[in-house]
Amino acid sequence: MIRDTAAHLQANVGQVIVGHEAMVELLLVALLADGHVLIEDVPGTGKTTLAKALARSLNLSFARIQFTPDLLPSDVTGINFYNQKRQEFEFRPGPVVSQILLADEINRATPRTQSALLEAMQERQMTVDGDTIQLPRPFLVLATQNPIELEGTFPLPEAQVDRFLMQINLGYPSEQEENDILLRYDRSDPLDDLAPVLAGEQLLAMQAEVRTIRVEASVREYLVRVARATREHPSVELGVSPRGTLALYRACQALAAARGRAFVIPDDVKALAPYVLTHRIHISPQTRLRGRTPQEVIAQIVSEVPVPVIS
């Protein structure tokens, strides 16, 4: 069931997004694993379009926040205001009270405003003036950021980066894909006619089913060794947290389900580690001076940790 539904959802998003099939699959994995996604790339590569296409493919409430330096935390969470007609305080919910939240250019807001999402992302709730408000389920944050432009931007707090299940980069399309983009958008925007193909109740049921995907002890131990290797690597100052280990575990279950398997294999761990672990590590300044990137370090770790074999 999950494989067929995931394929249908991927095909629906593919009506708008040309190429990037692997990135669309990763978004579906995050959706099934009940995790958030940070989409990082240069302007014009389709980050916002991809996020909106996924949101429109789901019959869920959708909100968008355009992050700017003057955005306040209350602009995200909402405020309590005094209703003079009723002579009482009322809560006016902010855009975070939705099921799909598109946080556009999240690194343009101040750290204080960015941190307004911390509780929502981790606990699916928020606290306003001492009152705790439960968010609707499912709840997914799709955030975009531009890694090139530094003026007027603020680095994401480490606690918030760790709450993103994965970080993906779209990259430029191939020559043929770019030509296909021109043809597809020649007369109209396909996003305008995109219809939802999945309801919230179905998604919640699929997320629960994903948790039943089997992970053998040898595969689980392999996954843990990969995560722990990031804390012991000489090029890494700060390795993956236990939250990151659990994120990789859930993502592997979701990938297995999306590909029609009832069990996780080591290749799932190897395929997802670059997207789930890279943004969670800090490499040393000396490593950066030598021209190495976190992506290369994770790739080295994955290649060096022994893969379990069937005896």
N, C-alpha and C positions, 0 to 999 in steps of 0.2 A: 504493500500500500504506500509506504513512505517513498519508495523509489519512483513509483509512477507519479505520485503527486509532486515530488520534487522535480521530476523531468518536465511535468506540465508547467510548473511555476517558472522553471528556467527557460522554457520555450516562450512563455509569455513575456518575460523580461527581454528575451532576445528579439522581440518585435521592435524594441526601441534601441537596445544596445547592440552595436555591430562589433563582433569579435569579443574578446575578454571572457570567453566561456569559462575559463578556469577561475576568474575572479567572481563571476556570478555564482559558480558552484560554492565558492568559499562563503559568500553572503548567505546562501541557503544553509550551509553548515552552521554558521553562527545563529541563524534563525532557529534551527532545530535544536541547537545546544542552549538556547535561551541566553545568548551572549550579545555584547555590543561590538560594533566595528568602527575602527578609525580608518578612513580612506584618505591617504596622503599622496598628493601628486601636484604637478604644476598646473596652473590654470588652463582650462579649455580641454582637458582630457576626458571629461564626462563624469566627474565625481558626483556632482549634484544630480545629474540626469539619471545615473545608475541608482542612487538612493531613492529618487522620486519614482522611478520605474518599479522598484521593489515594493515601495509603499502602496502604489496604486494597484499592484497585483494582489494585495491583501485587503480583504474587506474589514479594515481596522481604522480607528480614528487616527488622523494624521495631523501633525503640527510641525511648523518650521520656525527656527530661531536664526536670524541673521546676527551673528555675534559681532559686536563692535566694542571699542574701548570704553564707551560710556554706558554700556549695558549694565544694569544693576541685578543683584541676585533676585530681588522681588520681581523683576521682569521675566524671570525664568520660572519661579515657583508660584507666584501669585501673591496677593495681599489681602489683608483684612481691612475693610473700609466701613465707615459709619453710614448706614442708610437712613437719611433724615426722614424719609417717608414712613419707614417702619420703626424708627427710633431704636435701632439695634445694629450691631456689627454683623457684616456678612463677609464671606470669603469669596473673592474673585479669583478663580484658578488661573494659573499661568499656562503656557504652552506645554510644560512638562507633564501636565495631566492629560496625557494622550497615550496611545499604544505604540505608534511609530513616531519618534521624534528625530527630525533632521536638524542637527546642530551644524549649521553652515559656517565654515571658517572659524572653528571653535577657538583657535589660538589667537584670535584678535581681541578676545575679552580678557579682562584682568584676572589674575589667579583667584581673587575673591569670588568673582562671578562664575568662573569655571568650576570652583569647588561647590557651587550650589547644586551641581549634578551628582556629587559623590554619593550621598545617601540614596538618591533615586536609582542610580545605576547598580548599586550593590544590594540594597534591601527592598527595592521596588516600593519605596515609601518616601515621604518628605515631611519635615517638621517646620511649621510656620507658627510663630508666636507661641511656641510650646505645645501646639496641637499636632499630632501625628496623623497624616493623611495617606491612606493606602492608594497606590496607583493602579489603574486598570491593567489587567493581564490579558494577553502577553504584553510586555513592554520592551521595546528595542530602541536603542540610541544609535543612529547612523551619523557619525561626525566626520566632517571634512576639514582638511587643513592644507595650507600651501607651505611646503618646506623651503622654498627659495626666498620669498620676500620676508625680510626680518624686521623692517621698519613698521612700527605700529602693531607688533605681535608680541605675545607672551608665551614662554614655554609652558606646556601642560604640567601641572603638579604630578609628581611621581605616583602618588596615590591614585590619581585619576587615570593615568596611562595604564596602570596595572589592572584597572577595572574594564578595560577593553579586551574582549576575548581575543581579537586578532587585529592586526594592522595590515592593510593591503595597499598596493600601489598598482595603478592601472597601466601606466606607460603609454607611449605613442602607438597608434595603430599601424599596421603594415600598409604598403601602398595600395593593395587591393581593398583592404578594409576601409581605408580613407576614401577611396573611390565609391565604395558601397554606401558610406555615410552620406555622400553628396546625393546619391540616387534616392536613398530612403527619405531624406529630408527635403527633397526637391520641391514638392508642392504643399506639403503639410507636415506638422509635427506628429509622429506616431504616438507620442505620449498622450496627446489629447484624446485619443480613441481607445486607450488601454483600459481593459475591463478587469475587475478582480476575479481571481480564480480560486481563492482559498479564504475560508472564513476563520474567525478567531477561535471558535470552538474546535475546529479541525486541527488548527495549529497546536493548541494546548494538548490535544490528544496525541499528536505526533511527538511533541516534546516529551510527554510521559513515556511513550513507547521507546523513544531513543534511550532512555535510562535503563531499559532492559537488555540492551545490546551487550553480549557477553565479552568480557575481557579476561583472557586466560592469565594465570599467574605469571607465566614467563613474559608475556607481552606487557603486563602491568609493571613488572620489575624492570623491563627494558625502558619503558617510558620514564620511570623514576630515575634510572641511571642517567638518561639524557638530561633531565632537568637538574640533577645534582652535579653533573659535569660542568654546568655553567657556573657553579659556585667555586669550583676548584681549578678552572682554567686560568693560566697565568696572565692572559690578556684581559680578563674580566675583573672589574672592581666590585661590581654588584651583580649577583646572579639572580636566577629566577626564584620567586617566592613560592611557598606552598600553594598560594592561590593560582599561580601560573601553572604548576603541575596539575592541579585539578582542572584548569581550563583546557589544557592539552588532552587530558583524559576525556572530558565531555565532548570536545571537538572530534576526537577520534571515533567516539561512539556515533556521533551525528554523521560523520563522513561514511562510516560503514553502512549505516542505515540508508543514506542517500544513494549508495551504490548497490543496494539490494542484498547486503550481507547481514547476518545475525550475529556476527562476531568481528572483533577488531584484529587486524594483522599488523606486523611491524611496519609495513609500507605506509600504513595510515599515519603512524607516528612520524616517519621520515618526511612524508608529504606535508604535514601540518606544522611541524616544528618551526620552519622559517617564518611562518605567519603568526604563530601564537607566542613564540619565545623571543624573537628578535627585539621587539620594542620593550621588553622587560629587563634587558641587561644593560649594564654600563661598562663599556670597555675603557681601559686605562688611557691616559693622555699619550703615553709612549706608543701604544698600539695605533692610535689615530695618527701620530706623526709618521709612523711607518706606512701609512696609507691604507690600513686595514679597516674594514667596516664591521658593524655588528652582524650583518648578514653573512659575511665571510666566516666570522668566528662560529656562528651557529652551524653553518654548513660543515666546518671542520669537526665540530663536536659530534654532529650526527654521523659523519663518516668514520669517526674513530671509536665510538661506543659499539661494542660487539652486539650483533643482531642475534636474537635467540633462534636456534634451529631445532627442528624436530629430530629427535634421536631415534 
